[in-house]
């Protein structure tokens, strides 16, 4: 789908694109081979970007005003982009339907990933000139298409699609190369009633691994935990390796 100069903008206007890739194989976090490039006829009129931070509060009767929340980690970015397709100048055209189907296909597992025994939908990269904030590797979680105009044969010649993208984070320092998961150490602020056994049960589902927390924080007397003390909780991978 080639970008077209609309509204007299000429060739100097930078068009938004969506690069559709095969998913990677193995434990790679880089997109696989390029399947196709989806060029926008019209640049989006708006982009909706969001990012959240995960926090959890553990309820305890011993704290009157509520427990201090714990930071669980940053969540990947999400973006909603509107894709406007128009072929009203070609009443017999079938391009709108084909392009909508190409977007729908981004929610389907690729044959190559099935053959590699790692079923996955395509990985995509949205790009719009120098707008680097909106450029990240992602997968498409949903495509909603509204057909608003039809040609002489009944084929749609105008449509608006809402495309939801979710970021696929790349590997960073401290990441487990086998599982692909981040080594998620967390900090917990001790509240009244806390014990290392209770923390181990809540964090890892096994109270017997409390020594891992004690060793990580150089605790000699596990029976004396002062409220307000900050403890580093090792990642589950580190505790499991003991």
Biotite code that builds the C-alpha atoms (Angstrom):
import biotite.structure as struc

atoms = struc.array([
    struc.Atom([0.000, 0.000, 0.000], chain_id="A", res_id=1, res_name="UNK", atom_name="CA", element="C"),
    struc.Atom([1.990, 2.961, -1.205], chain_id="A", res_id=2, res_name="UNK", atom_name="CA", element="C"),
    struc.Atom([1.732, 6.310, 0.518], chain_id="A", res_id=3, res_name="UNK", atom_name="CA", element="C"),
    struc.Atom([0.024, 8.955, -1.624], chain_id="A", res_id=4, res_name="UNK", atom_name="CA", element="C"),
    struc.Atom([0.380, 12.721, -1.534], chain_id="A", res_id=5, res_name="UNK", atom_name="CA", element="C"),
    struc.Atom([-2.972, 14.003, -0.230], chain_id="A", res_id=6, res_name="UNK", atom_name="CA", element="C"),
    struc.Atom([-4.245, 17.509, 0.099], chain_id="A", res_id=7, res_name="UNK", atom_name="CA", element="C"),
    struc.Atom([-1.369, 19.037, -1.873], chain_id="A", res_id=8, res_name="UNK", atom_name="CA", element="C"),
    struc.Atom([1.170, 18.062, 0.788], chain_id="A", res_id=9, res_name="UNK", atom_name="CA", element="C"),
    struc.Atom([3.560, 16.781, -1.851], chain_id="A", res_id=10, res_name="UNK", atom_name="CA", element="C"),
    struc.Atom([6.355, 14.277, -1.494], chain_id="A", res_id=11, res_name="UNK", atom_name="CA", element="C"),
    struc.Atom([8.012, 16.112, 1.406], chain_id="A", res_id=12, res_name="UNK", atom_name="CA", element="C"),
    struc.Atom([5.393, 14.879, 3.921], chain_id="A", res_id=13, res_name="UNK", atom_name="CA", element="C"),
    struc.Atom([6.725, 11.991, 6.031], chain_id="A", res_id=14, res_name="UNK", atom_name="CA", element="C"),
    struc.Atom([4.245, 9.120, 6.088], chain_id="A", res_id=15, res_name="UNK", atom_name="CA", element="C"),
    struc.Atom([3.630, 6.859, 9.054], chain_id="A", res_id=16, res_name="UNK", atom_name="CA", element="C"),
    struc.Atom([4.358, 3.171, 8.474], chain_id="A", res_id=17, res_name="UNK", atom_name="CA", element="C"),
    struc.Atom([3.777, -0.128, 10.220], chain_id="A", res_id=18, res_name="UNK", atom_name="CA", element="C"),
    struc.Atom([6.520, -2.697, 9.639], chain_id="A", res_id=19, res_name="UNK", atom_name="CA", element="C"),
    struc.Atom([5.112, -6.217, 10.064], chain_id="A", res_id=20, res_name="UNK", atom_name="CA", element="C"),
    struc.Atom([7.721, -8.850, 10.999], chain_id="A", res_id=21, res_name="UNK", atom_name="CA", element="C"),
    struc.Atom([7.829, -12.555, 11.641], chain_id="A", res_id=22, res_name="UNK", atom_name="CA", element="C"),
    struc.Atom([8.197, -13.241, 15.375], chain_id="A", res_id=23, res_name="UNK", atom_name="CA", element="C"),
    struc.Atom([11.716, -14.229, 16.444], chain_id="A", res_id=24, res_name="UNK", atom_name="CA", element="C"),
    struc.Atom([12.795, -17.775, 17.189], chain_id="A", res_id=25, res_name="UNK", atom_name="CA", element="C"),
    struc.Atom([14.577, -19.032, 20.269], chain_id="A", res_id=26, res_name="UNK", atom_name="CA", element="C"),
    struc.Atom([14.975, -16.511, 23.093], chain_id="A", res_id=27, res_name="UNK", atom_name="CA", element="C"),
    struc.Atom([15.681, -13.538, 20.817], chain_id="A", res_id=28, res_name="UNK", atom_name="CA", element="C"),
    struc.Atom([13.873, -10.262, 21.492], chain_id="A", res_id=29, res_name="UNK", atom_name="CA", element="C"),
    struc.Atom([14.534, -8.869, 18.013], chain_id="A", res_id=30, res_name="UNK", atom_name="CA", element="C"),
    struc.Atom([11.787, -9.089, 15.352], chain_id="A", res_id=31, res_name="UNK", atom_name="CA", element="C"),
    struc.Atom([12.250, -11.715, 12.647], chain_id="A", res_id=32, res_name="UNK", atom_name="CA", element="C"),
    struc.Atom([12.183, -11.184, 8.894], chain_id="A", res_id=33, res_name="UNK", atom_name="CA", element="C"),
    struc.Atom([10.086, -8.382, 7.406], chain_id="A", res_id=34, res_name="UNK", atom_name="CA", element="C"),
    struc.Atom([6.774, -9.703, 6.058], chain_id="A", res_id=35, res_name="UNK", atom_name="CA", element="C"),
    struc.Atom([5.453, -6.428, 4.654], chain_id="A", res_id=36, res_name="UNK", atom_name="CA", element="C"),
    struc.Atom([5.346, -2.691, 5.251], chain_id="A", res_id=37, res_name="UNK", atom_name="CA", element="C"),
    struc.Atom([1.951, -1.100, 5.752], chain_id="A", res_id=38, res_name="UNK", atom_name="CA", element="C"),
    struc.Atom([2.142, 2.498, 4.522], chain_id="A", res_id=39, res_name="UNK", atom_name="CA", element="C"),
    struc.Atom([-0.486, 4.928, 5.763], chain_id="A", res_id=40, res_name="UNK", atom_name="CA", element="C"),
    struc.Atom([-2.463, 6.829, 3.101], chain_id="A", res_id=41, res_name="UNK", atom_name="CA", element="C"),
    struc.Atom([-3.183, 9.516, 5.700], chain_id="A", res_id=42, res_name="UNK", atom_name="CA", element="C"),
    struc.Atom([-1.117, 10.247, 8.769], chain_id="A", res_id=43, res_name="UNK", atom_name="CA", element="C"),
    struc.Atom([-2.953, 9.683, 12.068], chain_id="A", res_id=44, res_name="UNK", atom_name="CA", element="C"),
    struc.Atom([-4.807, 12.699, 13.422], chain_id="A", res_id=45, res_name="UNK", atom_name="CA", element="C"),
    struc.Atom([-3.900, 11.566, 16.938], chain_id="A", res_id=46, res_name="UNK", atom_name="CA", element="C"),
    struc.Atom([-1.992, 8.896, 18.824], chain_id="A", res_id=47, res_name="UNK", atom_name="CA", element="C"),
    struc.Atom([-2.905, 7.693, 22.310], chain_id="A", res_id=48, res_name="UNK", atom_name="CA", element="C"),
    struc.Atom([0.102, 6.499, 24.333], chain_id="A", res_id=49, res_name="UNK", atom_name="CA", element="C"),
    struc.Atom([-0.048, 5.102, 27.847], chain_id="A", res_id=50, res_name="UNK", atom_name="CA", element="C"),
    struc.Atom([2.255, 3.521, 30.395], chain_id="A", res_id=51, res_name="UNK", atom_name="CA", element="C"),
    struc.Atom([1.600, 2.304, 33.915], chain_id="A", res_id=52, res_name="UNK", atom_name="CA", element="C"),
    struc.Atom([3.598, 1.433, 37.005], chain_id="A", res_id=53, res_name="UNK", atom_name="CA", element="C"),
    struc.Atom([2.509, -1.584, 39.032], chain_id="A", res_id=54, res_name="UNK", atom_name="CA", element="C"),
    struc.Atom([2.068, -1.174, 42.783], chain_id="A", res_id=55, res_name="UNK", atom_name="CA", element="C"),
    struc.Atom([0.590, -3.527, 45.373], chain_id="A", res_id=56, res_name="UNK", atom_name="CA", element="C"),
    struc.Atom([-0.627, -2.876, 48.896], chain_id="A", res_id=57, res_name="UNK", atom_name="CA", element="C"),
    struc.Atom([-0.692, -5.825, 51.313], chain_id="A", res_id=58, res_name="UNK", atom_name="CA", element="C"),
    struc.Atom([-3.524, -5.375, 53.800], chain_id="A", res_id=59, res_name="UNK", atom_name="CA", element="C"),
    struc.Atom([-2.661, -5.732, 57.461], chain_id="A", res_id=60, res_name="UNK", atom_name="CA", element="C"),
    struc.Atom([-4.764, -5.070, 60.555], chain_id="A", res_id=61, res_name="UNK", atom_name="CA", element="C"),
    struc.Atom([-1.728, -3.819, 62.453], chain_id="A", res_id=62, res_name="UNK", atom_name="CA", element="C"),
    struc.Atom([-1.435, -0.628, 60.388], chain_id="A", res_id=63, res_name="UNK", atom_name="CA", element="C"),
    struc.Atom([-4.224, 1.836, 61.056], chain_id="A", res_id=64, res_name="UNK", atom_name="CA", element="C"),
    struc.Atom([-3.854, 4.079, 58.011], chain_id="A", res_id=65, res_name="UNK", atom_name="CA", element="C"),
    struc.Atom([-3.141, 1.275, 55.552], chain_id="A", res_id=66, res_name="UNK", atom_name="CA", element="C"),
    struc.Atom([-0.030, -0.578, 54.429], chain_id="A", res_id=67, res_name="UNK", atom_name="CA", element="C"),
    struc.Atom([2.768, 1.082, 52.483], chain_id="A", res_id=68, res_name="UNK", atom_name="CA", element="C"),
    struc.Atom([2.432, 0.025, 48.813], chain_id="A", res_id=69, res_name="UNK", atom_name="CA", element="C"),
    struc.Atom([5.201, -1.950, 47.132], chain_id="A", res_id=70, res_name="UNK", atom_name="CA", element="C"),
    struc.Atom([6.502, -1.187, 43.643], chain_id="A", res_id=71, res_name="UNK", atom_name="CA", element="C"),
    struc.Atom([6.025, -4.256, 41.412], chain_id="A", res_id=72, res_name="UNK", atom_name="CA", element="C"),
    struc.Atom([7.645, -2.934, 38.237], chain_id="A", res_id=73, res_name="UNK", atom_name="CA", element="C"),
    struc.Atom([7.001, -0.755, 35.210], chain_id="A", res_id=74, res_name="UNK", atom_name="CA", element="C"),
    struc.Atom([4.530, -2.078, 32.669], chain_id="A", res_id=75, res_name="UNK", atom_name="CA", element="C"),
    struc.Atom([5.120, -1.950, 28.891], chain_id="A", res_id=76, res_name="UNK", atom_name="CA", element="C"),
    struc.Atom([3.827, 0.927, 26.814], chain_id="A", res_id=77, res_name="UNK", atom_name="CA", element="C"),
    struc.Atom([0.525, 0.775, 24.951], chain_id="A", res_id=78, res_name="UNK", atom_name="CA", element="C"),
    struc.Atom([-0.544, 2.800, 21.956], chain_id="A", res_id=79, res_name="UNK", atom_name="CA", element="C"),
    struc.Atom([-3.777, 3.229, 20.049], chain_id="A", res_id=80, res_name="UNK", atom_name="CA", element="C"),
    struc.Atom([-3.480, 4.485, 16.488], chain_id="A", res_id=81, res_name="UNK", atom_name="CA", element="C"),
    struc.Atom([-6.246, 5.318, 14.028], chain_id="A", res_id=82, res_name="UNK", atom_name="CA", element="C"),
    struc.Atom([-5.814, 4.138, 10.441], chain_id="A", res_id=83, res_name="UNK", atom_name="CA", element="C"),
    struc.Atom([-7.979, 5.901, 7.866], chain_id="A", res_id=84, res_name="UNK", atom_name="CA", element="C"),
    struc.Atom([-8.435, 4.176, 4.505], chain_id="A", res_id=85, res_name="UNK", atom_name="CA", element="C"),
    struc.Atom([-10.141, 5.845, 1.557], chain_id="A", res_id=86, res_name="UNK", atom_name="CA", element="C"),
    struc.Atom([-10.622, 4.831, -2.078], chain_id="A", res_id=87, res_name="UNK", atom_name="CA", element="C"),
    struc.Atom([-13.718, 6.906, -2.799], chain_id="A", res_id=88, res_name="UNK", atom_name="CA", element="C"),
    struc.Atom([-12.022, 8.074, -5.996], chain_id="A", res_id=89, res_name="UNK", atom_name="CA", element="C"),
    struc.Atom([-12.088, 4.433, -7.189], chain_id="A", res_id=90, res_name="UNK", atom_name="CA", element="C"),
    struc.Atom([-15.638, 3.083, -6.663], chain_id="A", res_id=91, res_name="UNK", atom_name="CA", element="C"),
    struc.Atom([-14.658, -0.347, -8.034], chain_id="A", res_id=92, res_name="UNK", atom_name="CA", element="C"),
    struc.Atom([-11.510, -0.677, -5.890], chain_id="A", res_id=93, res_name="UNK", atom_name="CA", element="C"),
    struc.Atom([-10.972, -3.613, -3.541], chain_id="A", res_id=94, res_name="UNK", atom_name="CA", element="C"),
    struc.Atom([-7.936, -2.089, -1.777], chain_id="A", res_id=95, res_name="UNK", atom_name="CA", element="C"),
    struc.Atom([-9.730, -1.000, 1.401], chain_id="A", res_id=96, res_name="UNK", atom_name="CA", element="C"),
    struc.Atom([-10.968, -4.527, 2.108], chain_id="A", res_id=97, res_name="UNK", atom_name="CA", element="C"),
    struc.Atom([-7.518, -6.006, 1.440], chain_id="A", res_id=98, res_name="UNK", atom_name="CA", element="C"),
    struc.Atom([-5.784, -3.527, 3.710], chain_id="A", res_id=99, res_name="UNK", atom_name="CA", element="C"),
    struc.Atom([-8.232, -4.087, 6.542], chain_id="A", res_id=100, res_name="UNK", atom_name="CA", element="C"),
    struc.Atom([-7.678, -7.830, 6.170], chain_id="A", res_id=101, res_name="UNK", atom_name="CA", element="C"),
    struc.Atom([-3.909, -7.224, 6.324], chain_id="A", res_id=102, res_name="UNK", atom_name="CA", element="C"),
    struc.Atom([-4.391, -5.523, 9.705], chain_id="A", res_id=103, res_name="UNK", atom_name="CA", element="C"),
    struc.Atom([-6.668, -8.332, 10.921], chain_id="A", res_id=104, res_name="UNK", atom_name="CA", element="C"),
    struc.Atom([-3.958, -10.821, 9.913], chain_id="A", res_id=105, res_name="UNK", atom_name="CA", element="C"),
    struc.Atom([-1.671, -9.222, 12.512], chain_id="A", res_id=106, res_name="UNK", atom_name="CA", element="C"),
    struc.Atom([-3.848, -10.915, 15.151], chain_id="A", res_id=107, res_name="UNK", atom_name="CA", element="C"),
    struc.Atom([-3.334, -14.364, 13.609], chain_id="A", res_id=108, res_name="UNK", atom_name="CA", element="C"),
    struc.Atom([-0.501, -16.824, 14.239], chain_id="A", res_id=109, res_name="UNK", atom_name="CA", element="C"),
    struc.Atom([2.032, -16.923, 11.408], chain_id="A", res_id=110, res_name="UNK", atom_name="CA", element="C"),
    struc.Atom([2.714, -20.250, 9.614], chain_id="A", res_id=111, res_name="UNK", atom_name="CA", element="C"),
    struc.Atom([6.478, -19.792, 10.093], chain_id="A", res_id=112, res_name="UNK", atom_name="CA", element="C"),
    struc.Atom([6.109, -19.529, 13.881], chain_id="A", res_id=113, res_name="UNK", atom_name="CA", element="C"),
    struc.Atom([3.987, -22.699, 13.922], chain_id="A", res_id=114, res_name="UNK", atom_name="CA", element="C"),
    struc.Atom([6.664, -24.516, 11.917], chain_id="A", res_id=115, res_name="UNK", atom_name="CA", element="C"),
    struc.Atom([9.272, -23.341, 14.446], chain_id="A", res_id=116, res_name="UNK", atom_name="CA", element="C"),
    struc.Atom([7.043, -24.656, 17.278], chain_id="A", res_id=117, res_name="UNK", atom_name="CA", element="C"),
    struc.Atom([6.839, -21.183, 18.769], chain_id="A", res_id=118, res_name="UNK", atom_name="CA", element="C"),
    struc.Atom([3.340, -20.022, 17.719], chain_id="A", res_id=119, res_name="UNK", atom_name="CA", element="C"),
    struc.Atom([3.008, -16.248, 17.718], chain_id="A", res_id=120, res_name="UNK", atom_name="CA", element="C"),
    struc.Atom([1.299, -13.414, 15.933], chain_id="A", res_id=121, res_name="UNK", atom_name="CA", element="C"),
    struc.Atom([3.539, -11.007, 13.970], chain_id="A", res_id=122, res_name="UNK", atom_name="CA", element="C"),
    struc.Atom([5.711, -8.440, 15.732], chain_id="A", res_id=123, res_name="UNK", atom_name="CA", element="C"),
    struc.Atom([5.234, -4.905, 14.461], chain_id="A", res_id=124, res_name="UNK", atom_name="CA", element="C"),
    struc.Atom([7.051, -1.578, 14.631], chain_id="A", res_id=125, res_name="UNK", atom_name="CA", element="C"),
    struc.Atom([5.137, 1.659, 14.160], chain_id="A", res_id=126, res_name="UNK", atom_name="CA", element="C"),
    struc.Atom([7.297, 4.478, 12.797], chain_id="A", res_id=127, res_name="UNK", atom_name="CA", element="C"),
    struc.Atom([6.551, 8.079, 11.953], chain_id="A", res_id=128, res_name="UNK", atom_name="CA", element="C"),
    struc.Atom([9.585, 10.108, 11.031], chain_id="A", res_id=129, res_name="UNK", atom_name="CA", element="C"),
    struc.Atom([11.475, 11.514, 14.016], chain_id="A", res_id=130, res_name="UNK", atom_name="CA", element="C"),
    struc.Atom([8.725, 10.734, 16.566], chain_id="A", res_id=131, res_name="UNK", atom_name="CA", element="C"),
    struc.Atom([10.898, 8.261, 18.505], chain_id="A", res_id=132, res_name="UNK", atom_name="CA", element="C"),
    struc.Atom([8.559, 8.029, 21.517], chain_id="A", res_id=133, res_name="UNK", atom_name="CA", element="C"),
    struc.Atom([6.015, 6.175, 19.397], chain_id="A", res_id=134, res_name="UNK", atom_name="CA", element="C"),
    struc.Atom([8.586, 3.800, 17.915], chain_id="A", res_id=135, res_name="UNK", atom_name="CA", element="C"),
    struc.Atom([8.847, 0.502, 19.750], chain_id="A", res_id=136, res_name="UNK", atom_name="CA", element="C"),
    struc.Atom([8.558, -3.199, 18.996], chain_id="A", res_id=137, res_name="UNK", atom_name="CA", element="C"),
    struc.Atom([5.067, -4.441, 19.783], chain_id="A", res_id=138, res_name="UNK", atom_name="CA", element="C"),
    struc.Atom([2.273, -6.846, 19.005], chain_id="A", res_id=139, res_name="UNK", atom_name="CA", element="C"),
    struc.Atom([-1.226, -5.912, 17.883], chain_id="A", res_id=140, res_name="UNK", atom_name="CA", element="C"),
    struc.Atom([-3.811, -6.980, 20.440], chain_id="A", res_id=141, res_name="UNK", atom_name="CA", element="C"),
    struc.Atom([-6.904, -5.750, 18.622], chain_id="A", res_id=142, res_name="UNK", atom_name="CA", element="C"),
    struc.Atom([-8.123, -4.206, 15.385], chain_id="A", res_id=143, res_name="UNK", atom_name="CA", element="C"),
    struc.Atom([-11.577, -2.600, 15.186], chain_id="A", res_id=144, res_name="UNK", atom_name="CA", element="C"),
    struc.Atom([-12.711, -1.663, 11.683], chain_id="A", res_id=145, res_name="UNK", atom_name="CA", element="C"),
    struc.Atom([-15.657, 0.555, 10.761], chain_id="A", res_id=146, res_name="UNK", atom_name="CA", element="C"),
    struc.Atom([-16.675, 0.585, 7.093], chain_id="A", res_id=147, res_name="UNK", atom_name="CA", element="C"),
    struc.Atom([-18.305, 3.928, 6.320], chain_id="A", res_id=148, res_name="UNK", atom_name="CA", element="C"),
    struc.Atom([-18.639, 4.045, 2.515], chain_id="A", res_id=149, res_name="UNK", atom_name="CA", element="C"),
    struc.Atom([-19.299, 1.424, -0.143], chain_id="A", res_id=150, res_name="UNK", atom_name="CA", element="C"),
    struc.Atom([-18.773, 1.347, -3.887], chain_id="A", res_id=151, res_name="UNK", atom_name="CA", element="C"),
    struc.Atom([-21.045, 0.379, -6.756], chain_id="A", res_id=152, res_name="UNK", atom_name="CA", element="C"),
    struc.Atom([-20.316, -3.337, -6.267], chain_id="A", res_id=153, res_name="UNK", atom_name="CA", element="C"),
    struc.Atom([-20.923, -3.268, -2.515], chain_id="A", res_id=154, res_name="UNK", atom_name="CA", element="C"),
    struc.Atom([-17.207, -3.378, -1.706], chain_id="A", res_id=155, res_name="UNK", atom_name="CA", element="C"),
    struc.Atom([-16.077, -0.981, 1.047], chain_id="A", res_id=156, res_name="UNK", atom_name="CA", element="C"),
    struc.Atom([-14.156, 2.021, -0.259], chain_id="A", res_id=157, res_name="UNK", atom_name="CA", element="C"),
    struc.Atom([-13.710, 3.864, 3.048], chain_id="A", res_id=158, res_name="UNK", atom_name="CA", element="C"),
    struc.Atom([-12.899, 2.546, 6.517], chain_id="A", res_id=159, res_name="UNK", atom_name="CA", element="C"),
    struc.Atom([-11.491, 3.642, 9.852], chain_id="A", res_id=160, res_name="UNK", atom_name="CA", element="C"),
    struc.Atom([-9.503, 1.158, 11.954], chain_id="A", res_id=161, res_name="UNK", atom_name="CA", element="C"),
    struc.Atom([-8.542, 1.473, 15.604], chain_id="A", res_id=162, res_name="UNK", atom_name="CA", element="C"),
    struc.Atom([-5.342, -0.512, 16.163], chain_id="A", res_id=163, res_name="UNK", atom_name="CA", element="C"),
    struc.Atom([-4.133, -1.345, 19.686], chain_id="A", res_id=164, res_name="UNK", atom_name="CA", element="C"),
    struc.Atom([-0.388, -2.001, 20.085], chain_id="A", res_id=165, res_name="UNK", atom_name="CA", element="C"),
    struc.Atom([1.363, -3.405, 23.163], chain_id="A", res_id=166, res_name="UNK", atom_name="CA", element="C"),
    struc.Atom([5.107, -3.015, 23.617], chain_id="A", res_id=167, res_name="UNK", atom_name="CA", element="C"),
    struc.Atom([7.359, -6.079, 23.687], chain_id="A", res_id=168, res_name="UNK", atom_name="CA", element="C"),
    struc.Atom([10.259, -4.982, 25.925], chain_id="A", res_id=169, res_name="UNK", atom_name="CA", element="C"),
    struc.Atom([13.763, -5.830, 24.733], chain_id="A", res_id=170, res_name="UNK", atom_name="CA", element="C"),
    struc.Atom([16.238, -7.563, 26.986], chain_id="A", res_id=171, res_name="UNK", atom_name="CA", element="C"),
    struc.Atom([17.995, -5.298, 29.445], chain_id="A", res_id=172, res_name="UNK", atom_name="CA", element="C"),
    struc.Atom([20.811, -5.735, 31.914], chain_id="A", res_id=173, res_name="UNK", atom_name="CA", element="C"),
    struc.Atom([19.997, -8.278, 34.617], chain_id="A", res_id=174, res_name="UNK", atom_name="CA", element="C"),
    struc.Atom([17.645, -10.266, 32.398], chain_id="A", res_id=175, res_name="UNK", atom_name="CA", element="C"),
    struc.Atom([17.553, -14.023, 32.568], chain_id="A", res_id=176, res_name="UNK", atom_name="CA", element="C"),
    struc.Atom([18.717, -15.190, 29.079], chain_id="A", res_id=177, res_name="UNK", atom_name="CA", element="C"),
    struc.Atom([17.008, -18.555, 29.419], chain_id="A", res_id=178, res_name="UNK", atom_name="CA", element="C"),
    struc.Atom([13.503, -17.551, 30.392], chain_id="A", res_id=179, res_name="UNK", atom_name="CA", element="C"),
    struc.Atom([13.509, -14.098, 28.822], chain_id="A", res_id=180, res_name="UNK", atom_name="CA", element="C"),
    struc.Atom([12.163, -12.685, 32.079], chain_id="A", res_id=181, res_name="UNK", atom_name="CA", element="C"),
    struc.Atom([13.607, -9.767, 33.948], chain_id="A", res_id=182, res_name="UNK", atom_name="CA", element="C"),
    struc.Atom([15.420, -10.491, 37.206], chain_id="A", res_id=183, res_name="UNK", atom_name="CA", element="C"),
    struc.Atom([12.818, -8.721, 39.298], chain_id="A", res_id=184, res_name="UNK", atom_name="CA", element="C"),
    struc.Atom([14.311, -7.800, 42.651], chain_id="A", res_id=185, res_name="UNK", atom_name="CA", element="C"),
    struc.Atom([11.951, -5.714, 44.744], chain_id="A", res_id=186, res_name="UNK", atom_name="CA", element="C"),
    struc.Atom([12.108, -3.623, 47.887], chain_id="A", res_id=187, res_name="UNK", atom_name="CA", element="C"),
    struc.Atom([9.676, -4.235, 50.744], chain_id="A", res_id=188, res_name="UNK", atom_name="CA", element="C"),
    struc.Atom([9.156, -1.874, 53.687], chain_id="A", res_id=189, res_name="UNK", atom_name="CA", element="C"),
    struc.Atom([8.602, -3.848, 56.882], chain_id="A", res_id=190, res_name="UNK", atom_name="CA", element="C"),
    struc.Atom([5.301, -3.274, 58.683], chain_id="A", res_id=191, res_name="UNK", atom_name="CA", element="C"),
    struc.Atom([4.122, -4.501, 62.084], chain_id="A", res_id=192, res_name="UNK", atom_name="CA", element="C"),
    struc.Atom([3.436, -8.237, 61.999], chain_id="A", res_id=193, res_name="UNK", atom_name="CA", element="C"),
    struc.Atom([5.903, -9.002, 59.230], chain_id="A", res_id=194, res_name="UNK", atom_name="CA", element="C"),
    struc.Atom([8.272, -11.952, 59.502], chain_id="A", res_id=195, res_name="UNK", atom_name="CA", element="C"),
    struc.Atom([10.776, -13.399, 57.058], chain_id="A", res_id=196, res_name="UNK", atom_name="CA", element="C"),
    struc.Atom([8.717, -16.590, 56.822], chain_id="A", res_id=197, res_name="UNK", atom_name="CA", element="C"),
    struc.Atom([5.583, -14.588, 56.003], chain_id="A", res_id=198, res_name="UNK", atom_name="CA", element="C"),
    struc.Atom([7.418, -12.525, 53.379], chain_id="A", res_id=199, res_name="UNK", atom_name="CA", element="C"),
    struc.Atom([8.861, -15.682, 51.806], chain_id="A", res_id=200, res_name="UNK", atom_name="CA", element="C"),
    struc.Atom([5.392, -17.233, 51.637], chain_id="A", res_id=201, res_name="UNK", atom_name="CA", element="C"),
    struc.Atom([3.816, -14.140, 50.088], chain_id="A", res_id=202, res_name="UNK", atom_name="CA", element="C"),
    struc.Atom([6.664, -13.580, 47.613], chain_id="A", res_id=203, res_name="UNK", atom_name="CA", element="C"),
    struc.Atom([7.627, -17.115, 46.577], chain_id="A", res_id=204, res_name="UNK", atom_name="CA", element="C"),
    struc.Atom([4.864, -19.356, 47.889], chain_id="A", res_id=205, res_name="UNK", atom_name="CA", element="C"),
    struc.Atom([7.363, -21.178, 50.157], chain_id="A", res_id=206, res_name="UNK", atom_name="CA", element="C"),
    struc.Atom([7.979, -20.033, 53.740], chain_id="A", res_id=207, res_name="UNK", atom_name="CA", element="C"),
    struc.Atom([11.056, -22.270, 54.029], chain_id="A", res_id=208, res_name="UNK", atom_name="CA", element="C"),
    struc.Atom([13.141, -20.044, 51.735], chain_id="A", res_id=209, res_name="UNK", atom_name="CA", element="C"),
    struc.Atom([13.186, -17.168, 54.242], chain_id="A", res_id=210, res_name="UNK", atom_name="CA", element="C"),
    struc.Atom([16.970, -17.588, 54.581], chain_id="A", res_id=211, res_name="UNK", atom_name="CA", element="C"),
    struc.Atom([17.409, -16.195, 51.064], chain_id="A", res_id=212, res_name="UNK", atom_name="CA", element="C"),
    struc.Atom([15.893, -12.903, 52.250], chain_id="A", res_id=213, res_name="UNK", atom_name="CA", element="C"),
    struc.Atom([17.994, -12.961, 55.421], chain_id="A", res_id=214, res_name="UNK", atom_name="CA", element="C"),
    struc.Atom([21.220, -13.519, 53.459], chain_id="A", res_id=215, res_name="UNK", atom_name="CA", element="C"),
    struc.Atom([20.395, -10.817, 50.905], chain_id="A", res_id=216, res_name="UNK", atom_name="CA", element="C"),
    struc.Atom([19.932, -8.273, 53.708], chain_id="A", res_id=217, res_name="UNK", atom_name="CA", element="C"),
    struc.Atom([22.637, -9.507, 56.113], chain_id="A", res_id=218, res_name="UNK", atom_name="CA", element="C"),
    struc.Atom([20.071, -10.215, 58.849], chain_id="A", res_id=219, res_name="UNK", atom_name="CA", element="C"),
    struc.Atom([21.610, -12.039, 61.845], chain_id="A", res_id=220, res_name="UNK", atom_name="CA", element="C"),
    struc.Atom([18.485, -12.161, 64.012], chain_id="A", res_id=221, res_name="UNK", atom_name="CA", element="C"),
    struc.Atom([15.407, -12.941, 61.853], chain_id="A", res_id=222, res_name="UNK", atom_name="CA", element="C"),
    struc.Atom([13.167, -12.556, 64.901], chain_id="A", res_id=223, res_name="UNK", atom_name="CA", element="C"),
    struc.Atom([13.835, -8.805, 65.128], chain_id="A", res_id=224, res_name="UNK", atom_name="CA", element="C"),
    struc.Atom([12.430, -6.926, 62.140], chain_id="A", res_id=225, res_name="UNK", atom_name="CA", element="C"),
    struc.Atom([11.871, -3.234, 62.783], chain_id="A", res_id=226, res_name="UNK", atom_name="CA", element="C"),
    struc.Atom([8.855, -1.615, 61.088], chain_id="A", res_id=227, res_name="UNK", atom_name="CA", element="C"),
    struc.Atom([10.002, 0.845, 58.451], chain_id="A", res_id=228, res_name="UNK", atom_name="CA", element="C"),
    struc.Atom([13.115, -1.165, 57.542], chain_id="A", res_id=229, res_name="UNK", atom_name="CA", element="C"),
    struc.Atom([13.502, -1.677, 53.802], chain_id="A", res_id=230, res_name="UNK", atom_name="CA", element="C"),
    struc.Atom([14.327, -5.223, 52.688], chain_id="A", res_id=231, res_name="UNK", atom_name="CA", element="C"),
    struc.Atom([15.558, -6.276, 49.278], chain_id="A", res_id=232, res_name="UNK", atom_name="CA", element="C"),
    struc.Atom([13.605, -9.311, 48.076], chain_id="A", res_id=233, res_name="UNK", atom_name="CA", element="C"),
    struc.Atom([15.654, -11.481, 45.668], chain_id="A", res_id=234, res_name="UNK", atom_name="CA", element="C"),
    struc.Atom([14.125, -12.501, 42.349], chain_id="A", res_id=235, res_name="UNK", atom_name="CA", element="C"),
    struc.Atom([12.296, -15.832, 42.263], chain_id="A", res_id=236, res_name="UNK", atom_name="CA", element="C"),
    struc.Atom([15.011, -17.163, 39.903], chain_id="A", res_id=237, res_name="UNK", atom_name="CA", element="C"),
    struc.Atom([17.696, -16.445, 42.489], chain_id="A", res_id=238, res_name="UNK", atom_name="CA", element="C"),
    struc.Atom([15.759, -18.084, 45.295], chain_id="A", res_id=239, res_name="UNK", atom_name="CA", element="C"),
    struc.Atom([14.988, -21.140, 43.154], chain_id="A", res_id=240, res_name="UNK", atom_name="CA", element="C"),
    struc.Atom([18.672, -21.600, 42.391], chain_id="A", res_id=241, res_name="UNK", atom_name="CA", element="C"),
    struc.Atom([19.533, -22.114, 46.061], chain_id="A", res_id=242, res_name="UNK", atom_name="CA", element="C"),
])
